Amino acid sequence: MKRTLALLVAVASAAVVLSGCGSAGDPPAAKVGSSTISRSTVEDQLQMISQSKAISKSLESRFGGAVPASGGSVNAKLGAFWVSLLVNQAVADQIFARRHLTVTAKDRAQAKAALVGLFADAATFGKLPRSYREAVLRSQARYEAVRASLPKPAPATDAQLQQLLDQTRQTACPSGKVVAHILVKTKDEADAVEAALAQGADFATLARQKSTDTGSAATNGLIACTDTDQYSQFPVELRTAVGALAIGAISAPFQSQFGWHVVKLEAWDLENARPVMEQFFQQQQGDPMAKFINAQLLKTKQVWVDPRYGTVKRTKLVVRIEPPVVPNPRSNPVEPTTTTVPGGSTSNP
């Protein structure tokens, strides 16, 4: 059971980058300063994606069409996106080397989580060629190490969170009532949770520690506000239990298709909504790593992309790769010169 509050549906997923390098005699797909991304790297990875039904399905909605496009080619938006990731990786690798950074166990763990999210799920990622998995994990870990080296953004103040809560109240939680749950596998575990709560344990703390629904556990067990479309999709057993509760009350354990639940009905105020508002505030501020990569690209004099994968666009504030709008050219592109218009990408999945 992996659902979050409707307010968080738009939260951007973790940034993901991929490995890529050039070799002698291999035409370039992109160049970023002194780094070259080979065309074979891009084509091999895109072909691997198009051959995986699970990965293709997970990416289709994001790119507005089938990943293997008509005629066996790859979706143009996906191609531009993939090259953007490789460009971002090249920038991260340059910073990693320049700052003499090292990869920690936490970096590796975050890298794996990001890649599992990109490639549908852990099982699908595990079916990719071992050599590729190992290479992309090393690359993503370097990216995470650079992220960890950046200054931490200032946390939101109570005044900022309250303002955000007030601004989103009518759309996110019109009823003013939010449901939190603790999900466990067995009745014995649910009974233990009920007993701990009866002895004065904090519901939010137990949700973070005990709930197998890791998505809601991160927000103190919050899953949805009542009277929302998302809430109506939850199991009837859960909605029945919630319907019998007053604000502040906790249910007895009950079972659904997902396991055993203990639920609590809470008021949608700053005290209860804080973890959600903090996540939403961070989303509004933007990903610090994406901003950092963009700043580096803005400073880079030479960034070039093979037009079959997209067109480099640059403004005073942002650098991006836009997908091609015409059939991909078959002829080799002109090699970049010192006057080549620079560009790159700031978007990550």
Summary of the structure (lengths in Angstrom):
residues: 349
radius of gyration: 23.3
end to end distance: 22.5
largest distance: 73.1
contacts: 1099
relative contact order: 0.17
helix: 49%
strand: 13%
